[in-house]
Amino acid sequence: MSTCLVVIPTYNESENISEILESVLNQSVLFDVLIVDDNSPDGTAQIVREKQQKYPGRIHLLEREKKSGLGPAYIAGFKQALAMNYLYIFEMDADFSHNPEDLVRLYEACAHEGYDLAIGSRYVSGVNVVNWPMSRVLISFFASIYIQMVTSMPIRDATAGFKCYHRNVLQTINLDKIRFIGYAFQIEMKFTAWQYDFKIKEVPIIFTNRVKGESKMSPRIFWEAFAGVIHIKIRSFFRKYHR
């Protein structure tokens, strides 16, 4: 049995889901996969069910009634991963913006180097983004600088969505108190792990913009992150972070 579970939230990813599953399941490290699907009308979940027959016991499917945001999808996936007793729990996108081969590098940072949280970072060694419009690169890059300034968190890519958690991190964080749903969710999870003094490593990756399917990015998600950073920092003054 694998000790590693990759949580992938999906909404209308029928063009990518078959290929991403094949790639993740055929890495040099044994990864299982949990797809958290938000009732995709394009048949994403049906494709996953067909793949389950090819890889019995290695693909799990959690179907939710409606599309309610990235954060709640991951929280549901994390809770299921903990209940299934996985030791290393990953998060990644379904659209190949994260290279499945880099899962192995995140795993090695936690399993072999002793880190509690490994982050696939676009900005820890320059700016490693492919096929993004320059405007979006600049917004993302300077957003990370803004987040560092407000929170003092020593993480270069605070909105990154490609990570490996040791289960202790997710058991320590009160997942029911994570408030945000978009990029702010990613910031809040990292900030909380950092406040609990977990060992964190940024692993350099190359982020490639999706080729198939549509981006789920929206102005609302961006502004939630911008304002949410201040809220996260202020709220931390009234919390105690004891493991």
C-alpha positions as CSV (number, residue, x, y, z in Angstrom):
1,M,0.0,0.0,0.0
2,S,1.2,3.5,-0.8
3,T,1.9,6.0,1.9
4,C,1.3,8.9,-0.5
5,L,-2.0,10.4,-1.7
6,V,-2.3,13.1,-4.3
7,V,-5.4,15.2,-3.9
8,I,-6.6,16.8,-7.1
9,P,-9.7,18.9,-7.2
10,T,-11.6,19.0,-10.5
11,Y,-14.3,20.9,-12.2
12,N,-14.8,20.3,-15.9
13,E,-11.4,18.7,-16.4
14,S,-12.5,15.9,-18.8
15,E,-9.8,17.0,-21.3
16,N,-7.0,16.5,-18.8
17,I,-8.2,14.0,-16.2
18,S,-7.3,10.7,-18.0
19,E,-3.7,11.9,-18.8
20,I,-3.0,13.4,-15.4
21,L,-4.1,10.2,-13.7
22,E,-1.9,8.0,-15.9
23,S,1.1,10.3,-15.3
24,V,0.7,10.5,-11.5
25,L,0.2,6.7,-11.2
26,N,3.2,5.8,-13.2
27,Q,5.9,7.8,-11.4
28,S,8.9,6.1,-9.8
29,V,7.3,6.6,-6.3
30,L,4.0,4.8,-5.7
31,F,1.3,7.5,-5.5
32,D,-2.4,7.0,-5.0
33,V,-4.8,9.6,-6.1
34,L,-8.0,11.2,-4.7
35,I,-10.1,13.2,-7.2
36,V,-12.4,15.7,-5.5
37,D,-15.0,16.5,-8.2
38,D,-17.4,19.4,-7.8
39,N,-20.2,17.8,-9.8
40,S,-18.6,18.5,-13.2
41,P,-21.2,18.6,-15.9
42,D,-18.6,17.5,-18.5
43,G,-18.4,13.9,-17.2
44,T,-15.0,14.2,-15.4
45,A,-16.2,11.9,-12.6
46,Q,-17.3,9.2,-15.1
47,I,-13.8,9.2,-16.6
48,V,-12.4,8.7,-13.1
49,R,-14.7,5.8,-12.5
50,E,-13.5,4.1,-15.7
51,K,-9.9,4.6,-14.6
52,Q,-10.6,3.1,-11.2
53,Q,-11.3,-0.2,-13.0
54,K,-7.8,-0.1,-14.5
55,Y,-6.1,0.8,-11.2
56,P,-8.1,-0.9,-8.5
57,G,-7.5,0.5,-5.1
58,R,-5.3,3.4,-6.2
59,I,-7.8,5.9,-7.4
60,H,-10.3,7.3,-5.0
61,L,-13.2,9.6,-6.0
62,L,-15.0,12.1,-3.8
63,E,-18.0,13.7,-5.5
64,R,-19.5,16.9,-4.1
65,E,-22.9,18.3,-4.8
66,K,-21.8,21.6,-6.2
67,K,-18.9,23.9,-7.1
68,S,-18.0,25.7,-3.9
69,G,-14.3,26.7,-4.3
70,L,-10.8,25.3,-4.2
71,G,-10.3,25.6,-0.5
72,P,-13.3,23.6,0.6
73,A,-12.5,20.9,-2.0
74,Y,-9.0,20.5,-0.6
75,I,-10.3,20.5,3.0
76,A,-12.7,17.7,2.1
77,G,-9.8,15.8,0.4
78,F,-7.4,16.3,3.3
79,K,-10.0,15.0,5.8
80,Q,-10.5,11.9,3.7
81,A,-6.7,11.4,3.3
82,L,-6.2,11.5,7.0
83,A,-9.1,9.1,7.6
84,M,-7.4,6.7,5.1
85,N,-4.1,7.0,7.1
86,Y,-1.9,8.3,4.4
87,L,1.4,9.6,5.7
88,Y,2.2,12.1,2.9
89,I,-0.6,14.1,1.4
90,F,-0.1,16.1,-1.8
91,E,-2.1,18.8,-3.6
92,M,-1.8,19.6,-7.3
93,D,-3.8,20.9,-10.2
94,A,-5.4,18.6,-12.8
95,D,-4.3,20.7,-15.9
96,F,-0.5,19.8,-16.1
97,S,0.5,23.3,-14.8
98,H,2.3,21.2,-12.2
99,N,4.6,18.5,-13.7
100,P,3.7,15.1,-12.1
101,E,7.4,14.2,-12.2
102,D,8.0,16.9,-9.6
103,L,5.9,15.0,-7.1
104,V,8.9,12.8,-6.5
105,R,11.0,15.8,-5.6
106,L,8.4,17.0,-3.1
107,Y,8.2,13.6,-1.6
108,E,11.9,13.3,-1.2
109,A,12.0,16.7,0.6
110,C,9.6,15.4,3.2
111,A,10.4,11.6,3.4
112,H,14.2,11.8,3.0
113,E,15.2,15.3,4.1
114,G,12.8,15.6,7.1
115,Y,10.7,18.6,6.1
116,D,7.1,18.8,7.2
117,L,5.9,20.8,4.2
118,A,7.4,20.9,0.7
119,I,6.2,23.6,-1.7
120,G,6.7,23.5,-5.4
121,S,7.9,27.0,-5.9
122,R,7.8,29.2,-9.0
123,Y,9.9,32.0,-7.5
124,V,12.5,30.5,-5.1
125,S,15.1,30.4,-8.0
126,G,14.0,33.3,-10.3
127,V,10.7,33.4,-12.1
128,N,9.9,29.9,-13.6
129,V,6.6,30.3,-15.4
130,V,5.9,29.2,-18.9
131,N,3.1,30.5,-21.2
132,W,1.5,33.0,-18.8
133,P,0.8,36.5,-20.0
134,M,3.3,38.9,-18.6
135,S,0.6,40.8,-16.8
136,R,-0.3,37.7,-14.8
137,V,3.3,36.8,-14.1
138,L,3.9,40.3,-12.7
139,I,0.7,40.2,-10.6
140,S,1.6,36.8,-9.2
141,F,5.2,37.7,-8.5
142,F,4.5,41.0,-6.8
143,A,1.6,39.4,-4.9
144,S,4.1,37.1,-3.3
145,I,6.3,40.0,-2.3
146,Y,3.3,41.8,-0.8
147,I,2.4,38.7,1.2
148,Q,5.9,38.4,2.6
149,M,5.8,42.1,3.6
150,V,2.5,41.8,5.4
151,T,3.0,38.4,7.0
152,S,6.8,38.3,7.5
153,M,6.5,34.7,6.2
154,P,9.8,33.6,4.6
155,I,8.2,31.9,1.6
156,R,8.8,33.2,-1.9
157,D,5.7,31.6,-3.5
158,A,3.0,32.0,-1.0
159,T,0.1,31.3,-3.4
160,A,1.6,28.0,-4.8
161,G,-0.8,25.1,-5.1
162,F,1.6,22.3,-5.5
163,K,2.6,20.9,-2.1
164,C,3.4,17.8,0.0
165,Y,2.3,17.7,3.6
166,H,3.4,15.3,6.3
167,R,0.1,14.2,7.9
168,N,1.2,15.8,11.2
169,V,0.8,19.2,9.6
170,L,-2.8,18.6,8.6
171,Q,-3.7,17.0,11.9
172,T,-2.3,20.0,13.8
173,I,-4.1,22.6,11.7
174,N,-7.8,22.9,12.6
175,L,-9.1,22.5,9.0
176,D,-12.6,23.5,10.1
177,K,-11.2,27.0,10.9
178,I,-9.6,27.6,7.5
179,R,-11.7,30.4,6.1
180,F,-10.7,31.2,2.5
181,I,-11.5,29.4,-0.8
182,G,-9.1,30.6,-3.5
183,Y,-5.5,31.8,-3.5
184,A,-6.1,33.1,0.0
185,F,-6.6,29.4,1.1
186,Q,-3.1,28.6,-0.1
187,I,-1.7,31.5,1.8
188,E,-3.6,30.7,5.0
189,M,-2.5,27.0,5.0
190,K,1.2,28.0,4.6
191,F,1.0,30.8,7.1
192,T,-0.7,28.5,9.7
193,A,1.9,25.8,9.1
194,W,4.7,28.4,9.5
195,Q,3.1,29.7,12.7
196,Y,3.2,26.2,14.1
197,D,6.9,26.1,13.4
198,F,6.8,23.2,11.0
199,K,9.9,22.7,8.8
200,I,9.1,24.1,5.3
201,K,11.1,23.8,2.1
202,E,10.5,25.4,-1.2
203,V,11.4,23.1,-4.1
204,P,12.0,25.0,-7.4
205,I,9.7,23.9,-10.2
206,I,8.7,25.2,-13.6
207,F,5.0,26.1,-13.8
208,T,3.4,25.7,-17.2
209,N,0.1,27.4,-18.1
210,R,-2.7,24.9,-19.0
211,V,-3.1,23.9,-22.6
212,K,-6.5,22.2,-22.4
213,G,-9.6,23.3,-20.6
214,E,-10.4,26.7,-19.0
215,S,-8.8,28.5,-16.1
216,K,-10.8,28.9,-12.9
217,M,-9.1,32.1,-12.0
218,S,-11.4,35.1,-11.4
219,P,-11.0,38.7,-10.1
220,R,-13.0,37.7,-7.0
221,I,-10.3,35.1,-6.2
222,F,-7.6,37.7,-6.6
223,W,-9.2,40.3,-4.4
224,E,-10.0,37.7,-1.8
225,A,-6.2,36.9,-1.6
226,F,-5.3,40.6,-1.5
227,A,-7.6,41.5,1.4
228,G,-7.3,38.1,3.0
229,V,-3.6,38.5,3.7
230,I,-4.3,41.4,6.1
231,H,-7.1,39.4,7.7
232,I,-4.9,36.4,8.2
233,K,-2.1,38.5,9.8
234,I,-4.5,40.3,12.1
235,R,-6.3,37.1,13.2
236,S,-2.9,35.6,14.1
237,F,-2.5,38.2,16.9
238,F,-5.4,36.6,18.7
239,R,-4.4,33.0,18.3
240,K,-2.0,30.7,20.1
241,Y,-0.1,28.2,17.9
242,H,0.8,25.3,20.2
243,R,1.2,21.8,18.8
